[in-house]
């Protein structure tokens, strides 16, 4: 399994659309900035059939320092939850699991 970076995504978008890379970079960054602003405002960003990004509260808990074993208080925080849409879920369900298990073994 490979990691696709923002730069890789810009290159893919430029190749697919025929648009200039600088335009694709600005468009992608504007999209990411808007999703961030939506989540920061406490709202959810829904992209039909793809998925929903929503802010989620992670409860505080008591953890342990793995080196010392000492208890550490982990405070509550806000994270992001992503829930797949129906179309994306169906596409992923049709893929062979072995393809992803083999990729994990390589790392």
ROLOVEX-936960 format. One record per residue (C-alpha): residue number from 1; x, y, z; residue in one letter. Coordinates in pm, whole numbers. Layout:
<pts>
<pt NUM; <X; Y; Z>; A>
...
</pts>
This chain:
<pts>
<pt 1; <0; 0; 0>; X>
<pt 2; <144; 338; -96>; X>
<pt 3; <80; 678; 54>; X>
<pt 4; <-57; 945; -178>; X>
<pt 5; <61; 1292; -79>; X>
<pt 6; <-94; 1628; -160>; X>
<pt 7; <167; 1673; -433>; X>
<pt 8; <77; 1332; -582>; X>
<pt 9; <-291; 1427; -577>; X>
<pt 10; <-217; 1755; -758>; X>
<pt 11; <-29; 1562; -1026>; X>
<pt 12; <-317; 1314; -1064>; X>
<pt 13; <-576; 1591; -1089>; X>
<pt 14; <-369; 1780; -1345>; X>
<pt 15; <-324; 1467; -1556>; X>
<pt 16; <-691; 1373; -1536>; X>
<pt 17; <-836; 1718; -1605>; X>
<pt 18; <-569; 1868; -1829>; X>
<pt 19; <-561; 2172; -1599>; X>
<pt 20; <-240; 2345; -1497>; X>
<pt 21; <-75; 2200; -1184>; X>
<pt 22; <-78; 2538; -1009>; X>
<pt 23; <-455; 2567; -1061>; X>
<pt 24; <-507; 2213; -930>; X>
<pt 25; <-287; 2288; -627>; X>
<pt 26; <-489; 2601; -544>; X>
<pt 27; <-819; 2420; -595>; X>
<pt 28; <-719; 2125; -377>; X>
<pt 29; <-590; 2355; -102>; X>
<pt 30; <-909; 2564; -116>; X>
<pt 31; <-1115; 2245; -83>; X>
<pt 32; <-913; 2125; 217>; X>
<pt 33; <-933; 2470; 378>; X>
<pt 34; <-1313; 2475; 338>; X>
<pt 35; <-1357; 2127; 487>; X>
<pt 36; <-1134; 2234; 778>; X>
<pt 37; <-1337; 2552; 833>; X>
<pt 38; <-1663; 2353; 826>; X>
<pt 39; <-1533; 2107; 1087>; X>
<pt 40; <-1387; 2387; 1298>; X>
<pt 41; <-1731; 2549; 1303>; X>
<pt 42; <-1878; 2229; 1448>; X>
<pt 43; <-2059; 2130; 1128>; X>
<pt 44; <-2021; 1820; 913>; X>
<pt 45; <-1907; 1802; 551>; X>
<pt 46; <-2114; 1556; 352>; X>
<pt 47; <-2020; 1435; 5>; X>
<pt 48; <-2305; 1215; -119>; X>
<pt 49; <-2205; 859; -202>; X>
<pt 50; <-1844; 927; -92>; X>
<pt 51; <-1870; 997; 280>; X>
<pt 52; <-1917; 1235; 570>; X>
<pt 53; <-1652; 1414; 776>; X>
<pt 54; <-1781; 1516; 1120>; X>
<pt 55; <-1619; 1653; 1436>; X>
<pt 56; <-1617; 1396; 1717>; X>
<pt 57; <-1541; 1429; 2087>; X>
<pt 58; <-1283; 1184; 2217>; X>
<pt 59; <-1340; 1123; 2586>; X>
<pt 60; <-1064; 1186; 2835>; X>
<pt 61; <-908; 880; 2992>; X>
<pt 62; <-624; 753; 3203>; X>
<pt 63; <-344; 602; 2998>; X>
<pt 64; <-2; 463; 3076>; X>
<pt 65; <345; 577; 2978>; X>
<pt 66; <482; 272; 2794>; X>
<pt 67; <838; 331; 2917>; X>
<pt 68; <771; 388; 3287>; X>
<pt 69; <427; 237; 3335>; X>
<pt 70; <318; 555; 3515>; X>
<pt 71; <-44; 665; 3476>; X>
<pt 72; <-98; 966; 3253>; X>
<pt 73; <-418; 1167; 3222>; X>
<pt 74; <-517; 1200; 2856>; X>
<pt 75; <-758; 1496; 2827>; X>
<pt 76; <-1072; 1499; 2612>; X>
<pt 77; <-1020; 1637; 2263>; X>
<pt 78; <-1193; 1695; 1934>; X>
<pt 79; <-1112; 1462; 1647>; X>
<pt 80; <-1262; 1391; 1308>; X>
<pt 81; <-1482; 1098; 1221>; X>
<pt 82; <-1517; 981; 862>; X>
<pt 83; <-1804; 759; 764>; X>
<pt 84; <-1804; 611; 415>; X>
<pt 85; <-2093; 671; 178>; X>
<pt 86; <-2282; 389; 12>; X>
<pt 87; <-2107; 401; -326>; X>
<pt 88; <-1756; 412; -179>; X>
<pt 89; <-1848; 135; 67>; X>
<pt 90; <-1969; -88; -220>; X>
<pt 91; <-1655; -21; -426>; X>
<pt 92; <-1429; -109; -134>; X>
<pt 93; <-1637; -416; -45>; X>
<pt 94; <-1571; -553; -394>; X>
<pt 95; <-1193; -549; -349>; X>
<pt 96; <-1002; -859; -240>; X>
<pt 97; <-894; -836; 124>; X>
<pt 98; <-573; -1024; 46>; X>
<pt 99; <-448; -727; -160>; X>
<pt 100; <-450; -510; 152>; X>
<pt 101; <-313; -774; 387>; X>
<pt 102; <-11; -834; 160>; X>
<pt 103; <57; -459; 147>; X>
<pt 104; <59; -439; 529>; X>
<pt 105; <313; -723; 547>; X>
<pt 106; <558; -529; 326>; X>
<pt 107; <579; -236; 566>; X>
</pts>
